[in-house]
Amino acid sequence: MNRDKAKSDLIWIGLFFALGVFVILSSSSIRVMAALEGRQFINSRFVPRLVGFLMCILSSIWFIKDFLLGKAADTGSEKKASGALFPFFCTIGAGVLYIFIFEPLGFLVSSWAYLIGVCLILKIRSKKTLVLLPVLTSLGVFYFFRLLGVPLPMGILGFLQ
């Protein structure tokens, strides 16, 4: 493995792990909604903690795979840079925008818009995927949380309640 590439990967792994730890620790400041006050496991803090935990696990797997077990044998030819940082930063930007539109537009509309944006950023061109993935994912997550008794903001669709 190229030394500069290894150093770069190690930095990204460390940042990803640190972000996961930050998300877990920051989730303690999330207000537990009154409807979920008595629940110990599933409450307003559950999903952020789950995401942070998964980030830590994924970065650990990445570290073990690349640095402890070693990468697959190099072919000797260096791959051309794919420009992978542009979609990464666009996805981060879409996530920040999602945070701001979540309350006013509601979960369903903002999640649908976010998922369409991410599909476009990641250059998913299948019209079937662009239509079905955001709709089915948003509705599925919405009804899953409703099943758990966790209310999500309805925003502009508040009249449907």
C-alpha positions as CSV (number, residue, x, y, z in Angstrom):
1,M,0.0,0.0,0.0
2,N,1.3,3.5,-0.8
3,R,2.5,5.2,2.3
4,D,0.7,8.5,1.5
5,K,-2.5,6.6,0.8
6,A,-2.2,4.6,4.0
7,K,-1.7,7.8,6.0
8,S,-4.7,9.4,4.4
9,D,-6.8,6.3,5.0
10,L,-5.7,6.3,8.7
11,I,-6.7,9.9,9.1
12,W,-10.1,9.3,7.5
13,I,-10.7,6.2,9.7
14,G,-9.8,8.2,12.8
15,L,-12.0,11.1,11.8
16,F,-14.9,8.7,11.1
17,F,-14.4,7.0,14.5
18,A,-14.2,10.3,16.3
19,L,-17.4,11.5,14.6
20,G,-19.1,8.3,15.8
21,V,-18.0,8.9,19.4
22,F,-19.0,12.5,19.1
23,V,-22.5,11.5,17.9
24,I,-22.9,9.0,20.8
25,L,-21.8,11.5,23.4
26,S,-23.9,14.4,21.9
27,S,-27.0,12.2,21.9
28,S,-27.1,12.6,25.7
29,S,-28.2,16.2,25.2
30,I,-31.2,15.3,23.1
31,R,-34.4,16.0,24.9
32,V,-36.5,12.8,25.6
33,M,-40.0,13.5,24.4
34,A,-42.7,13.3,27.0
35,A,-44.4,10.4,25.3
36,L,-41.3,8.4,25.7
37,E,-40.2,9.5,29.2
38,G,-40.6,6.0,30.8
39,R,-38.9,4.0,28.1
40,Q,-35.3,3.1,28.8
41,F,-34.2,1.7,25.4
42,I,-36.3,3.2,22.6
43,N,-36.6,7.0,23.0
44,S,-35.5,10.1,21.2
45,R,-31.8,9.3,21.7
46,F,-32.0,5.7,20.3
47,V,-31.4,6.4,16.5
48,P,-28.5,8.9,17.0
49,R,-26.8,6.5,19.4
50,L,-27.3,3.7,16.9
51,V,-25.8,5.7,14.1
52,G,-22.8,6.7,16.2
53,F,-22.3,3.1,17.2
54,L,-22.5,1.9,13.6
55,M,-20.0,4.6,12.6
56,C,-17.5,3.3,15.2
57,I,-18.0,-0.3,14.1
58,L,-17.6,0.5,10.4
59,S,-14.4,2.5,11.1
60,S,-13.1,-0.3,13.2
61,I,-13.8,-2.9,10.5
62,W,-12.1,-0.5,8.0
63,F,-9.1,-0.3,10.2
64,I,-8.8,-4.0,10.8
65,K,-9.3,-4.8,7.1
66,D,-6.8,-2.3,5.8
67,F,-4.1,-2.1,8.5
68,L,-4.2,-5.3,10.5
69,L,-5.2,-7.9,7.8
70,G,-3.6,-5.9,4.9
71,K,-5.3,-4.9,1.7
72,A,-5.7,-7.2,-1.3
73,A,-2.5,-7.7,-3.2
74,D,-1.6,-4.6,-5.2
75,T,-1.4,-5.0,-8.9
76,G,1.4,-2.5,-9.1
77,S,-0.5,0.1,-11.0
78,E,-1.8,3.1,-9.1
79,K,-5.5,3.8,-9.6
80,K,-6.5,7.1,-10.9
81,A,-8.3,9.3,-8.3
82,S,-12.0,9.0,-8.6
83,G,-13.0,12.4,-7.2
84,A,-14.7,10.7,-4.3
85,L,-14.6,13.8,-2.1
86,F,-17.1,15.7,-4.1
87,P,-20.0,13.3,-3.5
88,F,-18.9,13.1,0.1
89,F,-19.1,16.8,0.7
90,C,-22.3,17.1,-1.3
91,T,-23.9,14.4,0.9
92,I,-22.7,16.2,4.0
93,G,-24.3,19.5,2.6
94,A,-27.5,17.6,1.9
95,G,-27.5,16.3,5.5
96,V,-27.1,19.9,6.8
97,L,-29.9,21.1,4.6
98,Y,-32.0,18.2,5.8
99,I,-31.6,19.3,9.4
100,F,-33.0,22.8,8.5
101,I,-36.0,21.6,6.5
102,F,-36.9,18.7,8.8
103,E,-39.2,20.7,11.1
104,P,-41.0,23.0,8.7
105,L,-41.5,20.4,5.9
106,G,-42.0,17.4,8.2
107,F,-40.3,14.0,8.2
108,L,-42.0,12.5,5.1
109,V,-41.3,15.4,2.7
110,S,-37.8,16.3,4.0
111,S,-36.7,12.6,4.0
112,W,-38.1,12.1,0.5
113,A,-36.2,15.3,-0.8
114,Y,-33.0,14.2,1.0
115,L,-33.0,10.7,-0.4
116,I,-33.7,12.0,-4.0
117,G,-30.8,14.5,-3.6
118,V,-28.4,11.8,-2.3
119,C,-29.5,9.5,-5.2
120,L,-28.7,12.3,-7.7
121,I,-25.4,13.1,-6.0
122,L,-24.4,9.4,-6.2
123,K,-25.4,9.4,-9.8
124,I,-28.1,6.8,-9.6
125,R,-29.8,7.1,-12.9
126,S,-32.4,4.4,-12.8
127,K,-35.8,6.2,-12.8
128,K,-37.4,3.3,-11.0
129,T,-34.8,3.6,-8.1
130,L,-35.2,7.4,-8.1
131,V,-38.9,7.1,-7.6
132,L,-39.3,3.9,-5.4
133,L,-36.3,4.2,-3.0
134,P,-37.1,7.6,-1.5
135,V,-40.9,7.0,-1.3
136,L,-40.6,3.5,0.2
137,T,-37.8,4.3,2.5
138,S,-39.5,7.5,3.9
139,L,-42.9,5.7,4.3
140,G,-41.3,2.6,5.8
141,V,-39.3,4.5,8.4
142,F,-42.3,6.8,9.2
143,Y,-44.6,3.8,9.9
144,F,-41.8,2.0,11.8
145,F,-41.5,4.9,14.2
146,R,-45.2,5.2,14.4
147,L,-45.4,1.5,15.4
148,L,-42.8,2.2,18.1
149,G,-44.9,5.1,19.3
150,V,-42.3,7.7,18.4
151,P,-44.1,10.7,16.8
152,L,-42.3,12.4,13.9
153,P,-43.0,16.0,12.7
154,M,-45.6,16.2,10.0
155,G,-44.7,19.7,8.9
156,I,-46.8,20.7,5.9
157,L,-48.6,17.4,5.9
158,G,-50.0,18.0,9.4
159,F,-53.5,17.9,8.1
160,L,-53.2,14.2,7.4
161,Q,-53.0,13.2,11.0
